[in-house]
Amino acid sequence: MSESTFKAFSTVLCLSLIISVSASAQPTSGSQPQEVSDPIEPVNRVIFVFNDFLDRILIEPVAKGYNYILPQVVRDGVQNFMRNLKSPIIVGNDLLQGRVGDAGVATARFLINSTIGVVGVADVASTKGLKYKSADFGETLSTWGVGKGFYLVLPILGPSSLRDGLGDFADAYVDPVRLYAHNTDRDWIYYTREVVQGIDDRSRLIRPIDDMRANSLDYYAAARSAWTQHRDAFLRGESAEDTGAASLSNTDHP
């Protein structure tokens, strides 16, 4: 393990411990939904307004153009390809969570779709009963007992939490595509993938976000509630896959 990787991993663990200790001091209510902790709401609202402005003038129009130009079968191919690239991260998080069976399924999906599925464009594995199931480091931290911390709205990236934001950082840091691009001075590969991923995710949320904007008395509160409910359901295993709704402002983590 390189020194920089060790330092990043140590930082993740230290911050995770801080979040866990902070969360353990808060009362829980068993299986009942917990109230959203949003102590920096004024700051979050400012970032939310910025994200919404950027989405209205740039991201949403591009996403609508993406839907208009590309037929559904091509868009599905893009989604399949992007999911396939995330497979190593999914496998790693499944193993960290002790879900060996899920890791095996994710590995089999990667091998099948990378070959028979033409580098992942076709999701052949699903036709063989190997369904897609997302996993990320935010979920791993949750499995380890780390509390979610408070609600965050990240610039451009949108709704998150202290734990899930940390998880996104960890996943990005060990992402094989990012490591390859960085180590070969081809960073444009990683950033291009992220942009395409964001546009594809946003293109699948055109109607839900338009409806939320039109029907919500407080769009910020509605988006916060929608993201929190979706994320909590995903962590409970009630969602078959990460649909991308975690990025209601613009672009899934997972």
C-alpha positions as semicolon CSV with decimal commas, in nm:
position;residue;x (nm);y (nm);z (nm)
1;M;0,000;0,000;0,000
2;S;0,147;0,336;-0,101
3;E;0,191;0,614;0,155
4;S;-0,079;0,830;-0,007
5;T;-0,324;0,541;-0,012
6;F;-0,248;0,462;0,353
7;K;-0,306;0,824;0,453
8;A;-0,637;0,838;0,263
9;F;-0,752;0,510;0,417
10;S;-0,653;0,632;0,765
11;T;-0,845;0,954;0,712
12;V;-1,156;0,760;0,610
13;L;-1,134;0,541;0,920
14;C;-1,080;0,836;1,155
15;L;-1,373;1,032;1,011
16;S;-1,587;0,720;1,023
17;L;-1,509;0,682;1,394
18;I;-1,603;1,045;1,456
19;I;-1,933;1,000;1,275
20;S;-2,002;0,676;1,462
21;V;-1,936;0,829;1,804
22;S;-2,148;1,132;1,718
23;A;-2,435;0,915;1,597
24;S;-2,420;0,686;1,900
25;A;-2,494;0,982;2,123
26;Q;-2,825;1,039;1,943
27;P;-3,133;0,840;2,048
28;T;-3,273;0,599;1,792
29;S;-3,624;0,467;1,756
30;G;-3,571;0,111;1,646
31;S;-3,719;0,047;1,306
32;Q;-3,901;0,380;1,298
33;P;-3,775;0,640;1,049
34;Q;-3,538;0,884;1,215
35;E;-3,577;1,259;1,180
36;V;-3,340;1,410;0,928
37;S;-3,053;1,589;1,100
38;D;-2,987;1,911;0,908
39;P;-2,791;2,143;1,141
40;I;-2,633;2,335;0,852
41;E;-2,961;2,386;0,665
42;P;-2,891;2,753;0,576
43;V;-2,566;2,651;0,404
44;N;-2,730;2,350;0,244
45;R;-3,010;2,568;0,106
46;V;-2,762;2,806;-0,057
47;I;-2,583;2,515;-0,226
48;F;-2,919;2,365;-0,320
49;V;-3,025;2,688;-0,492
50;F;-2,695;2,695;-0,682
51;N;-2,736;2,330;-0,787
52;D;-3,095;2,390;-0,894
53;F;-2,994;2,695;-1,100
54;L;-2,717;2,496;-1,269
55;D;-2,956;2,210;-1,331
56;R;-3,222;2,432;-1,491
57;I;-2,987;2,618;-1,724
58;L;-2,747;2,339;-1,817
59;I;-2,785;1,987;-1,683
60;E;-3,156;1,932;-1,739
61;P;-3,151;2,070;-2,097
62;V;-2,855;1,845;-2,180
63;A;-3,031;1,547;-2,023
64;K;-3,347;1,619;-2,224
65;G;-3,139;1,646;-2,541
66;Y;-2,973;1,317;-2,451
67;N;-3,316;1,153;-2,424
68;Y;-3,433;1,313;-2,748
69;I;-3,130;1,217;-2,957
70;L;-3,059;0,867;-2,829
71;P;-3,315;0,586;-2,847
72;Q;-3,396;0,395;-2,529
73;V;-3,191;0,093;-2,633
74;V;-2,877;0,307;-2,665
75;R;-2,940;0,479;-2,331
76;D;-2,984;0,139;-2,168
77;G;-2,654;0,032;-2,322
78;V;-2,484;0,337;-2,171
79;Q;-2,628;0,255;-1,829
80;N;-2,518;-0,108;-1,858
81;F;-2,166;-0,003;-1,959
82;M;-2,136;0,241;-1,668
83;R;-2,261;-0,015;-1,421
84;N;-2,011;-0,268;-1,551
85;L;-1,725;-0,025;-1,491
86;K;-1,838;0,006;-1,129
87;S;-1,827;-0,372;-1,075
88;P;-1,489;-0,383;-0,895
89;I;-1,613;-0,126;-0,642
90;I;-1,935;-0,323;-0,591
91;V;-1,742;-0,648;-0,540
92;G;-1,507;-0,482;-0,293
93;N;-1,789;-0,335;-0,086
94;D;-1,982;-0,662;-0,090
95;L;-1,676;-0,836;0,054
96;L;-1,624;-0,564;0,315
97;Q;-1,985;-0,615;0,420
98;G;-1,939;-0,993;0,443
99;R;-2,178;-1,056;0,153
100;V;-1,970;-1,319;-0,022
101;G;-2,263;-1,445;-0,228
102;D;-2,339;-1,096;-0,361
103;A;-1,969;-1,046;-0,438
104;G;-1,974;-1,370;-0,637
105;V;-2,279;-1,256;-0,834
106;A;-2,121;-0,917;-0,905
107;T;-1,800;-1,087;-1,019
108;A;-1,988;-1,327;-1,246
109;R;-2,186;-1,034;-1,390
110;F;-1,862;-0,849;-1,466
111;L;-1,705;-1,148;-1,640
112;I;-2,015;-1,232;-1,844
113;N;-2,104;-0,876;-1,942
114;S;-1,743;-0,781;-2,019
115;T;-1,717;-1,068;-2,267
116;I;-2,049;-1,191;-2,403
117;G;-2,206;-0,855;-2,325
118;V;-1,950;-0,664;-2,535
119;V;-1,761;-0,475;-2,258
120;G;-2,081;-0,440;-2,061
121;V;-2,303;-0,268;-2,317
122;A;-2,547;-0,561;-2,304
123;D;-2,659;-0,689;-1,964
124;V;-2,645;-1,056;-2,060
125;A;-2,596;-1,158;-1,695
126;S;-2,947;-1,041;-1,601
127;T;-3,098;-1,277;-1,858
128;K;-2,920;-1,560;-1,674
129;G;-3,071;-1,463;-1,340
130;L;-2,773;-1,260;-1,216
131;K;-2,949;-0,933;-1,133
132;Y;-2,767;-0,605;-1,079
133;K;-2,729;-0,499;-0,716
134;S;-2,538;-0,189;-0,620
135;A;-2,306;-0,151;-0,322
136;D;-2,100;0,145;-0,205
137;F;-1,873;0,240;0,082
138;G;-2,142;0,451;0,247
139;E;-2,345;0,131;0,275
140;T;-2,036;-0,050;0,403
141;L;-1,988;0,209;0,677
142;S;-2,355;0,169;0,770
143;T;-2,306;-0,208;0,793
144;W;-2,011;-0,147;1,025
145;G;-2,236;0,057;1,254
146;V;-2,126;0,404;1,148
147;G;-2,407;0,657;1,188
148;K;-2,521;0,862;0,892
149;G;-2,420;1,194;1,044
150;F;-2,597;1,507;0,928
151;Y;-2,753;1,586;0,593
152;L;-2,535;1,750;0,329
153;V;-2,597;1,912;-0,007
154;L;-2,276;1,892;-0,206
155;P;-2,202;2,137;-0,490
156;I;-2,304;1,978;-0,822
157;L;-2,319;1,629;-0,665
158;G;-2,639;1,703;-0,473
159;P;-2,798;1,541;-0,164
160;S;-2,583;1,325;0,063
161;S;-2,491;1,277;0,427
162;L;-2,166;1,302;0,616
163;R;-2,126;0,924;0,605
164;D;-2,230;0,883;0,241
165;G;-2,018;1,177;0,129
166;L;-1,721;1,011;0,295
167;G;-1,818;0,685;0,128
168;D;-1,831;0,851;-0,214
169;F;-1,482;0,990;-0,158
170;A;-1,348;0,646;-0,063
171;D;-1,513;0,478;-0,363
172;A;-1,374;0,741;-0,599
173;Y;-1,027;0,711;-0,449
174;V;-1,001;0,336;-0,515
175;D;-1,195;0,341;-0,843
176;P;-0,986;0,138;-1,095
177;V;-1,090;0,369;-1,379
178;R;-0,970;0,674;-1,185
179;L;-0,646;0,501;-1,085
180;Y;-0,575;0,398;-1,442
181;A;-0,658;0,741;-1,582
182;H;-0,449;0,920;-1,320
183;N;-0,147;0,692;-1,346
184;T;-0,138;0,716;-1,725
185;D;-0,200;1,092;-1,746
186;R;-0,540;1,028;-1,902
187;D;-0,757;1,197;-1,642
188;W;-1,000;1,296;-1,915
189;I;-1,115;0,933;-1,927
190;Y;-1,234;0,942;-1,567
191;Y;-1,398;1,283;-1,593
192;T;-1,567;1,195;-1,921
193;R;-1,713;0,884;-1,762
194;E;-1,840;1,086;-1,466
195;V;-2,005;1,344;-1,694
196;V;-2,172;1,078;-1,909
197;Q;-2,281;0,891;-1,595
198;G;-2,430;1,212;-1,456
199;I;-2,619;1,294;-1,775
200;D;-2,756;0,941;-1,802
201;D;-2,867;0,940;-1,437
202;R;-3,030;1,283;-1,471
203;S;-3,207;1,182;-1,792
204;R;-3,396;0,915;-1,597
205;L;-3,525;1,166;-1,343
206;I;-3,674;1,431;-1,573
207;R;-4,039;1,371;-1,480
208;P;-3,992;1,298;-1,106
209;I;-3,790;1,616;-1,052
210;D;-4,022;1,831;-1,265
211;D;-4,319;1,699;-1,065
212;M;-4,142;1,768;-0,736
213;R;-4,060;2,121;-0,840
214;A;-4,416;2,188;-0,950
215;N;-4,597;2,029;-0,656
216;S;-4,375;2,106;-0,356
217;L;-4,436;2,401;-0,127
218;D;-4,072;2,367;-0,021
219;Y;-3,866;2,204;-0,296
220;Y;-3,559;2,181;-0,074
221;A;-3,745;1,994;0,201
222;A;-3,915;1,767;-0,052
223;A;-3,585;1,675;-0,216
224;R;-3,426;1,613;0,123
225;S;-3,711;1,386;0,227
226;A;-3,713;1,197;-0,103
227;W;-3,338;1,134;-0,096
228;T;-3,341;1,030;0,269
229;Q;-3,630;0,787;0,223
230;H;-3,475;0,634;-0,086
231;R;-3,134;0,599;0,075
232;D;-3,274;0,449;0,395
233;A;-3,477;0,198;0,192
234;F;-3,167;0,104;-0,005
235;L;-2,966;0,048;0,313
236;R;-3,244;-0,173;0,451
237;G;-3,222;-0,383;0,135
238;E;-3,569;-0,282;0,018
239;S;-3,438;-0,144;-0,310
240;A;-3,325;-0,398;-0,569
241;E;-3,076;-0,152;-0,716
242;D;-2,949;0,201;-0,687
243;T;-3,171;0,394;-0,924
244;G;-2,976;0,722;-0,907
245;A;-3,247;0,898;-0,704
246;A;-2,975;0,981;-0,457
247;S;-2,880;1,270;-0,683
248;L;-3,206;1,455;-0,714
249;S;-3,033;1,783;-0,785
250;N;-2,847;1,680;-1,095
251;T;-2,700;1,335;-1,159
252;D;-2,610;0,737;-0,827
253;H;-2,406;0,650;-0,632
254;P;-2,523;0,424;-0,502
